[in-house]
């Protein structure tokens, strides 16, 4: 199984949790929130996900680490946006099984391949 990880934005805490409650439980795609934009904080946020979905923990953590190592500009950008947004906001990231993420995008586009 292949995994993907990305930072998708900054959100007010209450809005993130409200969206989490309203979205359908899409197996294989998780949106996570953290108040810090550090590798340690992202790994800590991601750690429970493989257990929930039966994923390979080492591969998921490696995906996060590779994202961190290969996207310095992106990380600096989101770290600055999080700092600008203030304490009542969190960094939102997504970790997913690639096939499940593709299915989610196809659903959003109204296509069922």
HUCOR-V786785 format. One record per pair of residues at least 4 apart in sequence whose ideal C-beta (glycine too) atoms are under 8 Angstrom apart, sorted by the first residue. I is the first residue (numbers start at 1). J is the second residue. D is the distance in Angstrom with one decimal. If there is no record, write none. Layout:
BEGIN
[[I & J & D] [I & J & D]]
END
This chain:
BEGIN
[[1 & 55 & 6.7] [1 & 56 & 6.7] [1 & 59 & 7.3] [1 & 97 & 5.7] [1 & 98 & 8.0] [1 & 99 & 7.9] [2 & 97 & 7.4] [2 & 98 & 4.6] [3 & 55 & 7.0] [3 & 59 & 6.0] [3 & 60 & 5.3] [3 & 63 & 4.4] [3 & 95 & 6.5] [3 & 96 & 6.7] [3 & 97 & 6.1] [3 & 98 & 6.7] [4 & 63 & 6.7] [4 & 94 & 7.7] [4 & 95 & 7.3] [4 & 96 & 5.4] [4 & 98 & 5.4] [4 & 101 & 6.0] [5 & 42 & 8.0] [5 & 46 & 7.4] [5 & 60 & 7.9] [5 & 63 & 4.8] [5 & 64 & 5.0] [5 & 67 & 4.6] [5 & 93 & 6.7] [5 & 94 & 7.1] [5 & 95 & 4.9] [5 & 96 & 8.0] [6 & 67 & 6.9] [6 & 93 & 6.7] [6 & 94 & 5.4] [7 & 37 & 7.8] [7 & 74 & 6.6] [7 & 75 & 7.2] [7 & 78 & 4.8] [7 & 91 & 6.3] [7 & 92 & 7.3] [7 & 93 & 5.0] [8 & 31 & 7.3] [8 & 92 & 5.2] [8 & 93 & 6.5] [8 & 94 & 5.2] [9 & 78 & 7.8] [9 & 81 & 7.9] [9 & 91 & 7.9] [9 & 92 & 5.0] [10 & 78 & 6.9] [10 & 81 & 4.9] [10 & 82 & 5.2] [10 & 85 & 4.9] [10 & 89 & 5.3] [10 & 90 & 7.1] [10 & 91 & 5.9] [10 & 92 & 6.8] [11 & 15 & 5.2] [11 & 16 & 4.4] [11 & 19 & 7.8] [11 & 33 & 7.1] [11 & 89 & 6.4] [11 & 90 & 6.1] [11 & 92 & 5.1] [12 & 16 & 6.9] [12 & 88 & 5.9] [12 & 89 & 5.5] [12 & 90 & 7.9] [13 & 17 & 6.5] [13 & 33 & 7.3] [13 & 88 & 5.9] [13 & 89 & 6.6] [13 & 90 & 5.4] [14 & 18 & 6.1] [15 & 19 & 6.3] [16 & 20 & 6.4] [16 & 31 & 7.8] [16 & 33 & 5.0] [16 & 90 & 5.8] [16 & 92 & 6.1] [17 & 21 & 6.6] [17 & 33 & 7.9] [18 & 22 & 6.5] [19 & 23 & 6.0] [19 & 31 & 7.7] [20 & 31 & 6.8] [23 & 31 & 7.8] [26 & 100 & 6.8] [26 & 104 & 5.6] [27 & 53 & 6.6] [27 & 100 & 6.4] [28 & 53 & 6.3] [28 & 96 & 5.9] [28 & 97 & 4.0] [28 & 99 & 7.1] [28 & 100 & 2.6] [28 & 101 & 7.3] [28 & 103 & 7.8] [29 & 94 & 6.8] [29 & 96 & 4.2] [29 & 97 & 7.4] [29 & 100 & 5.1] [29 & 101 & 5.5] [29 & 104 & 5.3] [30 & 49 & 5.0] [30 & 52 & 7.6] [30 & 53 & 7.8] [30 & 94 & 7.0] [30 & 95 & 5.3] [30 & 96 & 6.8] [31 & 92 & 6.0] [31 & 93 & 7.4] [31 & 94 & 5.3] [32 & 45 & 4.5] [32 & 46 & 6.4] [32 & 49 & 7.4] [32 & 92 & 7.2] [32 & 93 & 5.1] [32 & 94 & 7.4] [32 & 95 & 6.7] [33 & 45 & 7.2] [33 & 90 & 4.0] [33 & 91 & 6.8] [33 & 92 & 5.5] [33 & 93 & 7.7] [34 & 41 & 4.6] [34 & 42 & 6.4] [34 & 44 & 7.5] [34 & 45 & 4.7] [34 & 90 & 6.1] [34 & 91 & 5.3] [34 & 93 & 7.2] [35 & 41 & 7.5] [35 & 82 & 8.0] [35 & 87 & 7.6] [35 & 90 & 5.4] [35 & 91 & 7.3] [36 & 40 & 7.9] [36 & 41 & 3.9] [36 & 91 & 7.5] [37 & 41 & 7.1] [37 & 42 & 7.9] [37 & 75 & 6.7] [37 & 78 & 5.8] [37 & 79 & 4.0] [37 & 82 & 5.3] [37 & 91 & 5.2] [38 & 42 & 7.0] [39 & 43 & 6.2] [39 & 64 & 7.5] [39 & 65 & 7.0] [39 & 68 & 4.8] [40 & 44 & 6.2] [41 & 45 & 6.4] [42 & 46 & 6.2] [42 & 64 & 5.6] [42 & 68 & 7.2] [42 & 93 & 6.2] [43 & 47 & 6.4] [43 & 61 & 6.0] [43 & 64 & 5.7] [43 & 65 & 7.6] [45 & 93 & 6.9] [46 & 50 & 7.9] [46 & 60 & 6.1] [46 & 61 & 6.9] [46 & 64 & 5.5] [46 & 93 & 7.7] [46 & 95 & 5.4] [47 & 51 & 8.0] [47 & 57 & 7.5] [47 & 61 & 7.5] [48 & 52 & 6.2] [49 & 53 & 6.4] [49 & 55 & 6.9] [49 & 60 & 6.5] [49 & 95 & 5.7] [50 & 54 & 7.5] [50 & 55 & 3.8] [50 & 56 & 6.5] [50 & 57 & 4.2] [50 & 60 & 4.8] [51 & 57 & 7.4] [53 & 97 & 7.3] [55 & 59 & 7.2] [55 & 60 & 5.5] [55 & 97 & 7.0] [56 & 60 & 6.6] [57 & 61 & 6.3] [58 & 62 & 6.1] [59 & 63 & 6.4] [60 & 64 & 6.9] [60 & 95 & 6.4] [61 & 65 & 6.4] [62 & 66 & 6.1] [63 & 67 & 6.5] [63 & 95 & 7.2] [64 & 68 & 6.5] [64 & 95 & 7.2] [65 & 69 & 6.3] [66 & 70 & 5.9] [67 & 71 & 5.6] [68 & 75 & 6.6] [71 & 75 & 5.6] [72 & 76 & 6.3] [73 & 77 & 6.4] [74 & 78 & 6.5] [75 & 79 & 6.1] [76 & 80 & 6.4] [77 & 81 & 6.5] [78 & 82 & 6.2] [78 & 91 & 6.1] [79 & 83 & 6.5] [80 & 84 & 6.2] [81 & 85 & 6.2] [82 & 89 & 6.6] [82 & 90 & 7.7] [82 & 91 & 5.0] [85 & 89 & 3.8] [94 & 101 & 7.7] [96 & 100 & 5.5] [96 & 101 & 3.9] [96 & 104 & 7.7] [97 & 101 & 6.9] [98 & 102 & 6.4] [99 & 103 & 6.5] [100 & 104 & 6.5] [101 & 105 & 6.5] [102 & 106 & 6.3] [103 & 107 & 6.4] [104 & 108 & 6.5] [105 & 109 & 6.3] [106 & 111 & 4.7] [106 & 112 & 6.4] [106 & 113 & 5.9] [107 & 111 & 7.9] [107 & 112 & 7.4]]
END
